[in-house]
Amino acid sequence: MRPPIDNGTVLIIGAAGGIGRELARLLSPRVRTLVLVAREVEALKALREELLLRNPTLGVMLRACRLDDPGAVDDLFAHLERNFVRVDVLINNADHSSSGLYADERWKRIEELVHANVLAPAMLTHRLLGPMLERGRGGILTIGSGAARLFLPGAVTFAATQRFLDGFSESLRLEVKDAGIPVTFVAAGPLAMEPALDEEVTPFFQLSLRQCARESLAGFERGEALVYPGLGHRWMMRLLRLLPRSFKRGLGRLALGGLRRKLLLSPSGPGTHEPPRPVLLAQGEPSSAT
């Protein structure tokens, strides 16, 4: 059960940077058409030029879409229908996040995060799954985080959305398995950003964006349900599944203590609202937001 990538049409959400951009680069020699989606079209133009320079016959469509706006998602599909674009593979890769204590978060930011991480992937999948089932071909790849397996004080809503994506993907996979539609969830770990963020602390098992994209795509093509990119991260996640819930709570309490110390030492102090930060993956490392 392999996804119809070769000579197919692939829709990538969150294609402007990070894993989404690397997946576009890896897929460009193989697909017929790439539909690249990000918050701003300008962020995608350089990538389109790069891809066309390497593959002049590649079809590349750029679209702006705010995934926290259901109306914008509707507009995206209306545009695809008007241009007779039939999507063979959907890559959900728009995992937004912010950090801070839940009580200090603005509700608007929480609502936007849930829209982008939960409602948008669910809506995109729902809109595309029916036609895939009718044709008997398709595939859905969701790029998420190892946070789906962790308790993360300071990223409460993000961790909750990742658990949704994990359960959503696993359950949907069972529904469509006999129809030949592979569904894969990628629970990525710490990623090496390019360029590095200010004050970034390099964690253990850090993986390059390109290697994460390679392993994610390889697992998807093998029809795997769950992919942990990176050998070290993979073994850590497998070990974590065997540990009791009380141990995971202990790790969460340690993380909470560190977060509170950081807030107390911050010049602005606790309870203030910082601008939105990059997407957080497991252990607080950023991934590819749009």
Secondary structure, DSSP 8 states (H G I E B T S, - for coil): -----TTSEEEEES-SSHHHHHHHHHHTTT-SEEEEEES-THHHHHHHHHHHHH-TT-EEEEEE--TT-HHHHHHHHHHHHHTT---SEEEE-------S-GGGS-HHHHHHHHIIIIIHHHHHHHHHHHHHHHHT--EEEEEEEGGGGS--TT-HHHHHHHHHHHHHHHHHHHHHGGGT--EEEEEE--EE-SS--TT----TT-EEHHHHHHHHHHHHHTT-SEE--SHHHHHHHHHHHHS-HHHHHHHHHHHHHHHHHHHHHSTT-TT--------B-GGG-B----
